[in-house]
Amino acid sequence: MSRKRMVLLSGAMTGSLLFLAYPAAAQSNQQLQDQIRQLQQQLQNLQNQVNQQPTAPAAAPVAGGPRVTLSPNNRPGFASADGQNTIELTSRLHFDIADYLKVEPQSPTGPHSLTSGVNARRARMGVLGKFMGDWNYTLIFDFSGSSDSDLATVTGSRSTDIENAYISYTGFRPVAIDFGYLDVPFTLDEATSSNDIMFIERAEIQNVVTNMAANDARAALGVRSNNDRYWAGAYLTGPVAGATHTGSNMQQLGSAARATYQVLQGSNYSLHLGVDGTYVFTPRATSGGPPIPNTLTLSDRPELRVDPTVFLTTGAIPAKNAGGFGPEIAGGLGSAFFQAEYYHIFLDQSGQSATAPTPRLNFDGYYVQASYVLTGESRKYIPTTGAYSGVRPDHPVGSGGWGAWEVAVRWAHIDLNSHDTPGLAQTATGGVFGGRANGLALGVNWYVNNNIRFMLNYIHDDTSKLAANGVTPAGARIDAIAARTQIAF
């Protein structure tokens, strides 16, 4: 009961007691009326006193302490009471097992002797979050220790455990600024999380073009912006984490940019278009005594990482600069989804001899892939990445369902030959015998829940290649089957 009501009630009770204190028989009507008027005046006086008293200010709420959080993908964390400061634990494990069914030509030793087995493709642990509302941070390490990890793909050896170590400032919304070692969001398939890619490995042309100046653990400074329809970003990039930073080993300097737009966007359909470009201003210098040529190597393994053998490679090319560009397209209708990218790569050679021919080299490649979710779910567009998610099962295992099932197919082509003439050595034409490859991949993905996925791929890769002399065959035809167990949050 409020103070005001208590005062009025007390006044009324006091008046009633005074009224009853006089015997009714001894009072005249005039006396009763006088007493009533006096009581009314007393009540009015009390009311005036209550109204004149200042209202006490409301007590300020007591600030709470940190609270435990859990993201929709079951990522545990802590957040301050106002939500302006957070920290979350993140992890992913991609454990692969594969068997090379056939390799032609067969050889018990040498490059055509591929080894079946297992590989911890990714084994990452880290933290991410924000502070002061507008500053985001990410620190992730890869503990796989494998020569077939993402970082070995970029550096050629396992030289570092840093996967991501960067901060982002988002106070200029919708513009954000990224700085540090990060996975540069260049190309559609690279902007798609490795937890959500359609196949165990990305297509060869996509790996080659992103390795030039982007990909994982790349030192970068860039800006990006997006809304629910467009995504755009541009980055100035340097070497990868673990690259030599001392002596005469000059650091690489490059750039990468991407712009996309959702031409159509509905609850069960979408059409996505984009364009990508990358340029290497200064290729990284190789180790050794002076003069140290700046070189660039374009290479990739068959779409599997259990064996590190490389068939498709240009070798180290002394280069002034290089670049690549191409379009991307994707879209979905209900449970069906498709995605494709094409890239052209050019490289200006730096001649090591005044008499050696050094024409501009040109390479290209593409992939087309499609999937269908048998259980009715679909891949969703993510505005903050300008790419698509994986499949989130409507009825996870353990909640009355069998998860989500997806079937997929991909055709890929890449050509790393340029100014090649069979029968003539590379030095005679200034060309490169990097090899051509066509790849077919078939896949089945079982999404148990939002954190667990099992993948099964059949891979056929046909690489036609000549050795540097232009005569000796160095290609291979590979058939393999691979499976992945994925746990991520």
N, C-alpha and C positions, 0 to 999 in steps of 0.2 A: 504494500500500500504506500502511495506517495506521501510526502510530507504535507502537501496541500490538502489532501483528503483527510489526513489525520487531524489537522488543525480544525477544519470545518466540522468534522464529527465530534471532536472534543467540545467545540462551542455549542453544538446542538444538544449534547448530553448535559452540559452545564446548565443551559437554559431550561431543559426539561426538569432537572432536579430543583432549580429555583422555583419553577412553577408549582411543583408538587409540594414544596415546603409550606405553602400557605393553605390552610383549611378552606375548602371550597365554600363552605357555608358562611364564612366570615367575610367573604369578598363580594363587592358589588360588581356589576357589569362594567362600570367605569374603571374600577381598579384593574380588572382583568384586561381590559383594552390597553391601559397604560403599561402594564407589565409586558404585554405582547409587543408593543411598540419598542419598549426598552430592549427586549431580547433581539428583535429584528435589527436594531441599531448596533447592538454588540456583535451580531454575526457579520454585519456589513463592515464594521471596523476590522474584525479579524480577517475578512476576505481582502480588504485593502492592504493589510500588513503582509499577507502572503504574496499578493501580486507585486509588491514593491521589493521583495527579496530577490537578489540576483540568482540566476540559474547556475548551478554548479557545472563546470565543464566536464564533458565525457572523458573518462579515463583512456589514455592512449593505450592501444593494443600492445601487448608485450611481444617483442620479436621472438619468433621461434628459432630453433636450432636447425642444423642440417637434417635433410630428410633422405631416405633411401628411395631410389627410383628404379624403374624397370621399363625399358623401351618396348615397343611392339614386337621387336625381334629378340626379346629376352636378354638385352644387354644391361647388366647391373651397373648401378652408379650411385653417386651422391650429388645432391644439389642444395644450395643455400635456400633459406626460407623464401627469398624473393625470386629465386630461379635465375639470378644473374651470374652465378658461378656454379659450374658443374664439372664432374669428372666421371667418365664411364670406362669400363673395361671392355675391350674388344679382342676377338681372337678368330682365327680360321685355320683349319687343317684340311689340306687336300692330299689324300694318300692314294697313289696310283699303283696299279699292277697291270702289266701288259705282256703279251706274248707275240713275237714276230712269227707269223704263220708261214711266210714265204719271203725270201729276199733273192732277187735275181740281178746279175749273175751270182751264183753261190760261191762262197769262198770261206775256207776254214779260218783264215786270218785276214788281216787288213781291213780296209774300210767297209767291205761288204759282209763282215762278220758282226752282226748286230746282236746284242745281248738282251734277252728277255729278263724281266725281274720286277722289282718294286722301287718306288721313289716317293719320298715326302716332297711333293712338288711345292707346296707352301705349308709352312708351320709358323704362324705369326701370332704375336701377342703384343698388346699395347694399350695405350689409353688415349682418349680424346675427350673433348669437352669445350667449355668456354669460360671466360672470366670477364667481369665487368660488362656482361651482356653482348658486347660487340666484337670481342676478341675470341676467335676459335683457335684451338690447337690440336695437333695430332702427333703422336709419337708411337711408332710401331716398329718392332724388330722382327726379323725372320730368323727362326732358329732351325730351319731345315738342314743347314749344313751341306746341302747338295750342290754338286757342280751343274745340275740341271735346273736350278732354281731360276726365278725371274731375274735375279741380279747377275747370275752367270750369263744369262742371255745377253745382257747389256755389256758387261765388262769383259766377258771371255773367261773369267775365273771367279771363284768364290772369294771376294776380297773384303766384303763388308757385311754386316748384319742389319744395317739401317735400311728400312723399307720406306718409311715416311717420317719426316721430322720437320714440321713446318707450322707456321701460324697464318691465320687469315683475319683480316679486318673487314667487318660487314657494316660499319657505321654509315657508309655512303649508299645505303640501299636505293636501288637494286644492284649497285655495283659492289663487288668484293675484291680485295687484294690478297694474293697468296704469295708467300715467300718462304723458301727453305728447300729441303729435299722432298719432292712429292711425285706422285704418279700424274704426269701432265695429261689432262683430258683432251688428247688429240686423237682423232678418228672416233667413229661411232662405237666400234667394238672395244676400243681401249677405255672409252668413257663408261662402258658397261662394266660393272664390277665383275671380277673373276668368280665371285659367288653366283653370278647370274648368267654368264656366257652360255651359249647354246651347246657347245661342244667342249671336250676336255681341253683342247688347245684352240687358240685363235688361228685364222688362216695365215698362210705364209706371207703374202704381200702385206698384210696388216702388221705383222711382226717386223718385217724389213723396214717399212717406212717409218714406223714409230721409233725404232732403234736409232734412227739417224740423229734426232735431237730431242726426243721426248721419252716416253716409257717410264718405268719405275725408277725410284731413287734418283731422280734427276734434279740437280740444282736449278731452281727456276724462280723468276719473279714475274708475276703476271696479274692481269685484271680479268674479271669475268662479270657477266650480268645476265639475268634471266627474268622472265615472268612465266605465266602458265603456257605460253606459246613459243617464245623464242629463247635461244641460248647463244651467247657469244663470248669468246675469250681469246686473249692473246698473251703469249709468254715469251720472255727472253730466257734462254736456257744455257746451262753450262755443262760441266762434266757430271758423271754419276758419282754417288757416294763411294769413297774408297779409291777414286782415281788419284794418281800421283799429283801432288801440289807443290813440288819443290824442283829445283834445278832447271834444266832447259826443256823439261817436258811441258810444252805449252798447253794450256787448258783449252778445250773446245768451246766455241761460242756459236749458238744457234738460236732458232726461234720456231715457234709453232702457234698456229691460229686456227680457230674453228668457229663457224657460225651455222646455226640451224633454225628451222622454223616448222612448227606443226601446221601444215596446210589444212588438214582436217583433224578435228578432235571431238569425239563424242564418247558416250558411256561405253560403247562396245565397238568403236572403230577409230582409226587414226591413220594419218598419212604424214610422214616425216621426211623433210628434205634438208640437206646440208652441204657445206663445202669446207674442205680442209686444205691447209698449206703449211709447209715447213721449209726452212732454209738454214743451211749450215754456212755461216760466215767464215769460220775458221775451223777446219777439221782438227781433231786432236793429233798432236805430234807423237810419233812412236819413239820408244826408248832406243838408246844407242848413241854413238858418238856423232858429233856434228859433221856435215849438215844433217839435221833430223827432218825428214819430209813429213808434212802433214798428210795423213792417209785416212781413208774411209773404207770400211769393209761392209759389203752388203751380203748377208747370209742368213740362213735359217735351217733348222733341222726339219725332218718330216714331222707332221702334226702329232708328235708324241715326244715325251721327254724322259723316257726310261733309259735310252742309250744316247750318249752325247755325240755320236757320229754326225758330221755335217757333209751332205752331198752338194747342197745348193749354196755356192759361195763365189764371190768375185775375187777373193783374196784382198790384200791391202792395196788400195789404189792411191798413189800420190795424187792429191787433189787440192785445187785452189778453193773450191766451194762446191756445194751440191744443194739440191732441193727436191721437193716432191709436192704434188697437189692432186686433188681429185674430189669427186662428189660422193655423197652418201645418201641412201634412201632406205626407208623402213616403213612398215605399216602393219596394221592388224585389222581383222574383221572377226569379231567373236573370238573363238578359240584358235583361229589361224593367225600366223604371224610370218612376215618375211623381212629380210634385211640384205642389203648389198652395198659394196663399196668398190670403187676403181681408183687406182693411183698410178700416176706417171712420175718417174724419178729421172732426174738429169744430174750429170756430174761433169764438171770442168777439170780436166787433168792438168797437173803441173808437170811439165816434161822434165825428166831427169837427164835427158840427153838432147842436145840441139838438133840432132839428126833424126830422133825417134818421132814417129807420128803420134800426135796427141789429140785426136778428135773428141768432141763432146760425146759423152756416153749417155745413152737413153735406155731406160728399163721400164717395165710396167707389169701390172697384174690386177686381178679382181677376184671377188668371191660373191657367190649368191647362196643364201641359205634360207630355209623355211622350216616351220614347225607347226604342229597341231597338238593341242592339249585334249586328250581323250576324255578327261573327266569334266570338261566344261569351263575351266578357269582360263584366264588370258594373261598375257604380259602387259603391264601397265607403264605408261609414260611417266618419267620422273623429271619434273621441270628443273630441279636444281642441278642435274647432270646433263640434261639434254639427251638422255638415252632411256632405255627401257629396263624394267626390273625383270627378275626371274618370275617363276610361277609361285604364287602363294596359295596353298591348298585350302579349299573351302571346308573340307572334312579331313583334318589331320588324323594320322594314326594315333590311337589312344583316346580320340574324342568321337568315336563312333564311325570312323571312316577309314579309307585306304589311301589317303593322301591324294596327290595329283600325279598323273602320268602324261608324259609328253614324248612324241616321236619327232625326229628331225632329220633333215638331209642337207648336205652342202656340196657344192662344186666350186673348186678354186683353181686358179691359173696364175702362174708367175713366170716372167721371162727376164733373166739376168744375163742374157747374151746381148752384146752390142758390138757392131762392126766385126762380127765373127765370120770367118771364111774357113770352112772345113778344108783341112790339108795345109793351111798356113798357120804359123805360130802367132800368138797374140802380139809379139813384138813387131811383126811385119806389118800389121794393120793398125796397131794402137788400140785394138779392140779387147774385149773381155769375154771369156768363156765361163760365165757364172752358172749357166745351166737353165733349162726350162723345166717346169714341173706342172703336172695336172694332178689334182687330188680330189678324191671322192670320200666323203665321210657320212656314215649313217649312225644315228644315235637314239638311245632311249633314256629318258631321265625320269626318275621316281623321286618326287618331293614328299618325303615322309611328313615333314612339318616345316615351319619357317626356318628351322635351324639345321636340318639334316637332309641331304640329297645323295642319291646313288646314281651314277652315270655309267652307261655302257656304250662304247663306240667301236665301230668297224672302220678301219682306215685303209684306203688304197692310195698310194703315192707313186707316181711315175715320173722320175727325173731323168731327162736325156741331157747328157753333158759330155764335153770333150776336155781332155787335159790341155794344159797351156800350149802344147805342141800342135794342137789342132787335129790330132790323129787318134790318140789313145782314148777309148771310151772310159768315162769315169762316172756315169750315172747309175741308177738302180731302180728297180721296181719292187715295191714293198707292200705287203699285205699284213695287217696286224689287228689285233683285238685288244682293247684296253678298258679298264674299269676304274672308277674313282669313288672313294668314300669321302664325303664332304661334311664337315661340321663347322658351323660358323655362327657367330653372334656379334 
